[in-house]
Amino acid sequence: MNPRWPALLTLMLSATVVAARAAEPAPAPRTPEPQVLHQVTEDDNVRIEELRVRGQTKRLTVKPKIRGVEPYEIATPEPGRAPGDDPKAGQRVWLSLTF
């Protein structure tokens, strides 16, 4: 047996492994999760909860601590509309059907 055969076989096997790894598709880049911020501001009379996704306010809930006053939401502008063009943006919306 020729002494070069084991070295030649090893070289061929490692070339095959390298070629197989190069042929594998690269993993798809992962899309980052959106930044979600839940902020609570509270004082003696009211508790305000704000939910922001990607820096845009999605929900703004006001919970007064005064007896007899129901919690409500402040309507946020619809995505894609200017706040001045959205008539309900900034208006109070009472949550009448909560479970």
N, CA, C and O atoms as a DFTB+ gen file, in Angstrom:
396 C
 N C O
     1  1       0.845      -1.177       0.000
     2  2       0.000       0.000       0.000
     3  2       0.886       1.234       0.000
     4  3       1.877       1.305       0.727
     5  1       0.529       2.169      -0.795
     6  2       1.293       3.394      -0.946
     7  2       1.080       4.261       0.297
     8  3      -0.064       4.425       0.721
     9  1       2.154       4.833       0.910
    10  2       2.003       5.630       2.133
    11  2       1.246       6.941       1.914
    12  3       0.859       7.593       2.884
    13  1       1.032       7.330       0.684
    14  2       0.330       8.585       0.416
    15  2      -1.185       8.412       0.480
    16  3      -1.896       9.409       0.604
    17  1      -1.705       7.193       0.400
    18  2      -3.146       6.965       0.357
    19  2      -3.887       7.466       1.613
    20  3      -4.916       8.125       1.462
    21  1      -3.426       7.195       2.815
    22  2      -4.168       7.708       3.988
    23  2      -4.245       9.243       4.016
    24  3      -5.280       9.810       4.366
    25  1      -3.149       9.901       3.647
    26  2      -3.161      11.366       3.623
    27  2      -4.094      11.875       2.538
    28  3      -4.806      12.859       2.735
    29  1      -4.089      11.201       1.386
    30  2      -4.960      11.601       0.290
    31  2      -6.426      11.398       0.646
    32  3      -7.260      12.243       0.321
    33  1      -6.759      10.277       1.317
    34  2      -8.137      10.026       1.757
    35  2      -8.604      11.063       2.779
    36  3      -9.737      11.539       2.711
    37  1      -7.739      11.405       3.712
    38  2      -8.081      12.417       4.712
    39  2      -8.344      13.762       4.059
    40  3      -9.294      14.457       4.418
    41  1      -7.507      14.127       3.105
    42  2      -7.674      15.387       2.388
    43  2      -8.983      15.407       1.607
    44  3      -9.674      16.425       1.587
    45  1      -9.331      14.293       0.963
    46  2     -10.568      14.221       0.190
    47  2     -11.795      14.303       1.101
    48  3     -12.772      14.976       0.769
    49  1     -11.747      13.621       2.250
    50  2     -12.876      13.677       3.183
    51  2     -13.071      15.080       3.749
    52  3     -14.204      15.550       3.844
    53  1     -11.997      15.750       4.123
    54  2     -12.147      17.104       4.658
    55  2     -12.620      18.070       3.585
    56  3     -13.361      19.000       3.903
    57  1     -12.227      17.895       2.332
    58  2     -12.724      18.744       1.244
    59  2     -14.211      18.515       1.032
    60  3     -14.945      19.457       0.732
    61  1     -14.669      17.270       1.185
    62  2     -16.087      16.957       1.044
    63  2     -16.900      17.623       2.156
    64  3     -17.975      18.165       1.900
    65  1     -16.395      17.583       3.373
    66  2     -17.092      18.197       4.508
    67  2     -17.180      19.708       4.324
    68  3     -18.231      20.302       4.569
    69  1     -16.089      20.331       3.897
    70  2     -16.090      21.780       3.689
    71  2     -17.070      22.149       2.577
    72  3     -17.782      23.145       2.701
    73  1     -17.122      21.379       1.505
    74  2     -18.039      21.668       0.401
    75  2     -19.490      21.494       0.842
    76  3     -20.359      22.259       0.422
    77  1     -19.759      20.502       1.681
    78  2     -21.128      20.279       2.159
    79  2     -21.586      21.436       3.048
    80  3     -22.739      21.863       2.969
    81  1     -20.693      21.939       3.885
    82  2     -21.056      23.070       4.755
    83  2     -21.278      24.335       3.942
    84  3     -22.147      25.139       4.278
    85  1     -20.510      24.522       2.884
    86  2     -20.661      25.713       2.047
    87  2     -21.965      25.658       1.259
    88  3     -22.517      26.701       0.909
    89  1     -22.465      24.456       0.976
    90  2     -23.693      24.319       0.196
    91  2     -24.942      24.554       1.039
    92  3     -26.012      24.797       0.481
    93  1     -24.839      24.489       2.364
    94  2     -25.994      24.712       3.233
    95  2     -26.436      26.164       3.142
    96  3     -25.596      27.063       3.123
    97  1     -27.739      26.407       3.084
    98  2     -28.200      27.801       3.022
    99  2     -27.913      28.517       4.339
   100  3     -27.961      27.918       5.414
   101  1     -27.619      29.793       4.233
   102  2     -27.362      30.590       5.430
   103  2     -28.676      30.767       6.188
   104  3     -29.730      30.895       5.566
   105  1     -28.631      30.777       7.514
   106  2     -29.875      30.968       8.269
   107  2     -30.468      32.344       7.970
   108  3     -29.751      33.333       7.818
   109  1     -31.784      32.376       7.893
   110  2     -32.482      33.626       7.601
   111  2     -32.282      34.604       8.754
   112  3     -32.305      34.199       9.916
   113  1     -32.086      35.885       8.446
   114  2     -31.922      36.860       9.529
   115  2     -33.225      36.974      10.325
   116  3     -34.314      37.038       9.754
   117  1     -33.093      36.997      11.624
   118  2     -34.264      37.080      12.492
   119  2     -34.729      38.516      12.580
   120  3     -33.928      39.440      12.722
   121  1     -36.017      38.687      12.496
   122  2     -36.567      40.022      12.664
   123  2     -36.642      40.321      14.154
   124  3     -37.096      39.477      14.927
   125  1     -36.210      41.495      14.568
   126  2     -36.233      41.799      15.993
   127  2     -37.667      41.965      16.499
   128  3     -38.558      42.391      15.765
   129  1     -37.859      41.625      17.741
   130  2     -39.162      41.797      18.376
   131  2     -39.423      43.296      18.564
   132  3     -38.492      44.061      18.816
   133  1     -40.680      43.711      18.442
   134  2     -40.965      45.139      18.641
   135  2     -40.751      45.531      20.095
   136  3     -40.974      44.738      21.010
   137  1     -40.319      46.752      20.284
   138  2     -40.121      47.259      21.634
   139  2     -41.482      47.591      22.240
   140  3     -42.224      48.412      21.701
   141  1     -41.803      46.953      23.357
   142  2     -43.080      47.166      24.036
   143  2     -42.798      47.784      25.406
   144  3     -42.010      47.250      26.187
   145  1     -43.444      48.905      25.686
   146  2     -43.246      49.598      26.958
   147  2     -44.596      49.773      27.636
   148  3     -45.520      50.344      27.057
   149  1     -44.706      49.285      28.854
   150  2     -45.922      49.446      29.662
   151  2     -45.545      50.378      30.804
   152  3     -44.807      50.000      31.714
   153  1     -46.058      51.591      30.744
   154  2     -45.701      52.622      31.724
   155  2     -46.914      52.962      32.579
   156  3     -48.018      53.149      32.067
   157  1     -46.696      53.040      33.889
   158  2     -47.770      53.372      34.832
   159  2     -47.367      54.624      35.595
   160  3     -46.285      54.688      36.178
   161  1     -48.254      55.625      35.586
   162  2     -48.056      56.862      36.340
   163  2     -49.220      56.967      37.313
   164  3     -50.381      56.806      36.937
   165  1     -48.888      57.241      38.577
   166  2     -49.940      57.226      39.597
   167  2     -49.701      58.328      40.620
   168  3     -48.565      58.614      41.000
   169  1     -50.795      58.938      41.056
   170  2     -50.736      59.867      42.186
   171  2     -51.929      59.588      43.096
   172  3     -52.525      58.514      43.010
   173  1     -52.284      60.521      43.957
   174  2     -53.364      60.295      44.919
   175  2     -54.741      60.191      44.277
   176  3     -55.627      59.547      44.840
   177  1     -54.947      60.808      43.112
   178  2     -56.278      60.881      42.519
   179  2     -56.495      60.017      41.287
   180  3     -57.638      59.709      40.948
   181  1     -55.418      59.617      40.605
   182  2     -55.591      58.927      39.329
   183  2     -54.413      57.975      39.056
   184  3     -53.297      58.180      39.533
   185  1     -54.703      56.943      38.281
   186  2     -53.677      56.009      37.813
   187  2     -53.778      55.973      36.284
   188  3     -54.847      55.705      35.736
   189  1     -52.664      56.244      35.600
   190  2     -52.640      56.278      34.133
   191  2     -51.722      55.165      33.641
   192  3     -50.548      55.101      34.008
   193  1     -52.277      54.285      32.800
   194  2     -51.512      53.184      32.225
   195  2     -51.364      53.435      30.731
   196  3     -52.345      53.686      30.031
   197  1     -50.130      53.366      30.254
   198  2     -49.854      53.631      28.839
   199  2     -49.127      52.433      28.243
   200  3     -48.177      51.915      28.830
   201  1     -49.582      52.001      27.074
   202  2     -48.943      50.906      26.343
   203  2     -48.384      51.477      25.051
   204  3     -49.118      52.026      24.229
   205  1     -47.065      51.340      24.883
   206  2     -46.399      51.820      23.666
   207  2     -45.753      50.640      22.952
   208  3     -45.103      49.798      23.571
   209  1     -45.945      50.595      21.644
   210  2     -45.310      49.586      20.810
   211  2     -44.531      50.319      19.731
   212  3     -45.093      51.119      18.982
   213  1     -43.228      50.040      19.655
   214  2     -42.322      50.722      18.716
   215  2     -42.376      52.244      18.877
   216  3     -42.254      52.977      17.896
   217  1     -42.557      52.710      20.102
   218  2     -42.567      54.134      20.381
   219  2     -43.888      54.836      20.137
   220  3     -44.009      56.030      20.410
   221  1     -44.886      54.116      19.624
   222  2     -46.182      54.724      19.348
   223  2     -47.191      54.279      20.410
   224  3     -47.282      53.091      20.721
   225  1     -47.941      55.219      20.961
   226  2     -48.927      54.899      21.985
   227  2     -50.077      54.111      21.369
   228  3     -50.715      54.566      20.420
   229  1     -50.335      52.922      21.918
   230  2     -51.422      52.075      21.431
   231  2     -52.644      52.142      22.339
   232  3     -53.774      52.067      21.854
   233  1     -52.438      52.281      23.649
   234  2     -53.553      52.333      24.598
   235  2     -53.175      53.249      25.753
   236  3     -52.064      53.192      26.281
   237  1     -54.124      54.092      26.130
   238  2     -53.939      55.008      27.245
   239  2     -55.179      54.897      28.120
   240  3     -56.257      55.340      27.726
   241  1     -55.036      54.308      29.307
   242  2     -56.155      54.064      30.201
   243  2     -56.016      54.930      31.445
   244  3     -54.955      54.981      32.066
   245  1     -57.099      55.607      31.800
   246  2     -57.130      56.474      32.979
   247  2     -58.088      55.848      33.980
   248  3     -59.249      55.593      33.659
   249  1     -57.600      55.599      35.201
   250  2     -58.424      55.014      36.262
   251  2     -58.457      55.982      37.448
   252  3     -57.551      55.981      38.280
   253  1     -59.509      56.809      37.520
   254  2     -59.618      57.739      38.648
   255  2     -59.831      56.976      39.961
   256  3     -60.474      55.927      39.991
   257  1     -59.278      57.527      41.035
   258  2     -59.445      56.910      42.356
   259  2     -60.593      57.548      43.129
   260  3     -60.835      57.212      44.289
   261  1     -61.285      58.455      42.489
   262  2     -62.430      59.116      43.111
   263  2     -63.627      58.176      43.027
   264  3     -63.917      57.623      41.967
   265  1     -64.310      58.001      44.134
   266  2     -65.449      57.096      44.179
   267  2     -66.550      57.552      43.234
   268  3     -66.922      58.725      43.222
   269  1     -67.071      56.619      42.442
   270  2     -68.175      56.909      41.529
   271  2     -67.736      57.304      40.123
   272  3     -68.581      57.423      39.236
   273  1     -66.452      57.508      39.896
   274  2     -65.968      57.870      38.565
   275  2     -65.389      56.614      37.916
   276  3     -64.496      55.968      38.464
   277  1     -65.913      56.287      36.749
   278  2     -65.514      55.065      36.052
   279  2     -64.202      55.269      35.279
   280  3     -63.908      56.382      34.845
   281  1     -63.420      54.205      35.108
   282  2     -62.203      54.318      34.279
   283  2     -62.574      54.524      32.811
   284  3     -63.647      54.119      32.364
   285  1     -61.677      55.152      32.081
   286  2     -61.903      55.399      30.659
   287  2     -60.578      55.342      29.920
   288  3     -59.507      55.337      30.528
   289  1     -60.672      55.300      28.585
   290  2     -59.495      55.312      27.730
   291  2     -59.466      56.603      26.937
   292  3     -60.506      57.206      26.670
   293  1     -58.272      57.021      26.565
   294  2     -58.096      58.134      25.648
   295  2     -57.833      57.501      24.283
   296  3     -56.892      56.721      24.136
   297  1     -58.652      57.827      23.289
   298  2     -58.510      57.227      21.955
   299  2     -57.217      57.706      21.309
   300  3     -56.927      58.902      21.288
   301  1     -56.449      56.768      20.787
   302  2     -55.199      57.092      20.103
   303  2     -55.470      57.215      18.606
   304  3     -56.420      56.614      18.105
   305  1     -54.661      57.973      17.892
   306  2     -54.888      58.113      16.448
   307  2     -54.686      56.785      15.731
   308  3     -53.869      55.959      16.139
   309  1     -55.438      56.594      14.665
   310  2     -55.300      55.381      13.873
   311  2     -53.963      55.409      13.138
   312  3     -53.518      56.478      12.720
   313  1     -53.315      54.258      12.971
   314  2     -52.051      54.237      12.246
   315  2     -52.255      54.705      10.802
   316  3     -53.226      54.318      10.153
   317  1     -51.367      55.510      10.321
   318  2     -51.443      55.990       8.958
   319  2     -52.241      57.272       8.785
   320  3     -52.287      57.823       7.685
   321  1     -52.865      57.753       9.839
   322  2     -53.623      59.006       9.765
   323  2     -52.937      60.057      10.622
   324  3     -52.392      59.757      11.684
   325  1     -52.971      61.261      10.156
   326  2     -52.435      62.372      10.943
   327  2     -53.377      62.622      12.117
   328  3     -54.592      62.519      11.953
   329  1     -52.848      62.946      13.295
   330  2     -53.723      63.176      14.451
   331  2     -54.762      64.263      14.200
   332  3     -55.853      64.197      14.767
   333  1     -54.462      65.256      13.373
   334  2     -55.425      66.312      13.077
   335  2     -56.560      65.843      12.175
   336  3     -57.633      66.448      12.162
   337  1     -56.329      64.756      11.411
   338  2     -57.349      64.228      10.498
   339  2     -58.219      63.156      11.148
   340  3     -59.186      62.697      10.541
   341  1     -57.894      62.759      12.355
   342  2     -58.649      61.708      13.040
   343  2     -59.542      62.354      14.098
   344  3     -59.033      62.816      15.119
   345  1     -60.867      62.401      13.882
   346  2     -61.746      63.128      14.811
   347  2     -61.828      62.494      16.200
   348  3     -62.107      63.202      17.168
   349  1     -61.599      61.205      16.330
   350  2     -61.733      60.575      17.640
   351  2     -60.436      60.588      18.448
   352  3     -60.459      60.279      19.639
   353  1     -59.318      60.935      17.836
   354  2     -58.032      60.938      18.538
   355  2     -58.064      61.950      19.676
   356  3     -58.427      63.109      19.476
   357  1     -57.686      61.512      20.853
   358  2     -57.652      62.375      22.025
   359  2     -58.965      62.461      22.774
   360  3     -59.027      63.123      23.809
   361  1     -60.015      61.819      22.293
   362  2     -61.321      61.845      22.954
   363  2     -61.410      60.738      24.007
   364  3     -60.743      59.709      23.896
   365  1     -62.224      60.958      25.006
   366  2     -62.454      59.943      26.038
   367  2     -63.414      58.883      25.539
   368  3     -64.405      59.183      24.873
   369  1     -63.101      57.624      25.874
   370  2     -63.959      56.498      25.515
   371  2     -64.189      55.706      26.801
   372  3     -63.240      55.177      27.381
   373  1     -65.433      55.622      27.246
   374  2     -65.731      54.885      28.469
   375  2     -65.863      53.402      28.177
   376  3     -66.416      52.996      27.155
   377  1     -65.348      52.611      29.091
   378  2     -65.400      51.161      28.953
   379  2     -66.658      50.662      29.661
   380  3     -66.620      50.387      30.861
   381  1     -67.755      50.545      28.945
   382  2     -69.022      50.199      29.576
   383  2     -69.225      48.693      29.695
   384  3     -69.909      48.243      30.614
   385  1     -68.661      47.918      28.807
   386  2     -68.853      46.455      28.846
   387  2     -67.575      45.745      29.230
   388  3     -66.964      45.071      28.401
   389  1     -67.166      45.886      30.467
   390  2     -65.986      45.183      30.936
   391  2     -66.401      43.993      31.775
   392  3     -67.388      44.057      32.508
   393  1     -65.667      42.931      31.672
   394  2     -65.997      41.702      32.390
   395  2     -64.962      41.404      33.428
   396  3     -65.070      40.403      34.138
